Amino acid sequence: MRVSDDRYSRDRLRLDLALRFIQHEARTQTIRTWTGLTDDRIRKLYRSYFHYPGRPVPRPRGRSPQQASFFLRSPRLQEETALLASLCALLGALPGRAPARGAALAPCVAQGLQLCRAYEAFRTLLPAARISFEHLVFLVAALVRGDELRLAACTACGALLVVERVTLKEVRCQHCAPS
């Protein structure tokens, strides 16, 4: 068998994605969901590539973020969320058309690579951002489901915003909102 065969390429992509997720401090469960690798294989990858004395990559513990209210908690987080959602839309991490309400995000390697690209661009633009990679994964899943959060445009300038699914007030960005 040649190393360039399809199944080896597919396995290599899964391993590369897992390494990028580890760099972004994703939890083992998230890596497993998006790559299909076993927990043991993920731990071995971490030990082999990231467990250096003096420069370890932190491994978050516990459950992944699950509260949509996190993204709307403060004006700064709302702006960060809008920027991140815009990058996801531009780089293909969000579906181009609005999914059916209640649809689920189907994790795959190609989608995972798009998430990594969007998050890396986001961190380049905002190095001190409060939104973690795990929050990004939850945000994209919540936007695809559409049950708690949705994308909207500012009624004054047209900027992309992330808002609660049911909003009674007029949707305006921080810059267009009356003081």
Long-range contacts (C-beta under 8 A, 24 or more apart in sequence): 10-109, 13-109, 13-113, 14-109, 15-45, 17-109, 17-112, 17-113, 17-116, 18-42, 18-45, 19-45, 19-49, 20-112, 20-113, 20-116, 21-112, 21-116, 21-133, 22-46, 22-49, 22-50, 22-57, 23-50, 23-57, 24-116, 24-119, 24-132, 24-133, 25-57, 25-58, 25-59, 25-60, 25-132, 25-133, 25-134, 26-60, 26-133, 26-134, 26-137, 27-59, 27-60, 27-61, 27-62, 27-64, 27-134, 28-59, 29-64, 30-64, 30-134, 30-137, 33-107, 34-107, 34-108, 34-109, 34-111, 34-112, 34-137, 35-109, 35-112, 60-134, 64-134, 64-137, 64-138, 65-132, 65-134, 65-135, 65-138, 66-138, 68-138, 68-142, 68-148, 68-149, 68-164, 70-135, 71-131, 71-135, 71-139, 71-149, 71-162, 72-162, 72-163, 72-164, 75-174, 76-130, 77-130, 77-131, 78-161, 78-162, 78-174, 79-174, 80-126, 80-129, 80-130, 80-131, 81-131, 81-139, 81-162, 82-159, 82-160, 82-161, 82-162, 82-173, 83-122, 83-125, 83-126, 84-118, 84-119, 84-122, 84-131, 84-136, 84-139, 85-139, 85-143, 85-151, 85-160, 85-161, 85-162, 86-160, 87-118, 87-121, 87-122, 87-125, 88-114, 88-115, 88-118, 88-136, 88-139, 88-140, 89-151, 89-160, 91-117, 91-118, 91-121, 93-117, 93-118, 93-140, 94-140, 94-143, 94-144, 94-151, 95-144, 98-146, 99-144, 99-146, 101-145, 101-146, 101-147, 102-145, 102-146, 102-147, 103-144, 103-145, 103-146, 104-141, 104-144, 104-145, 105-140, 105-141, 105-144, 105-145, 115-140
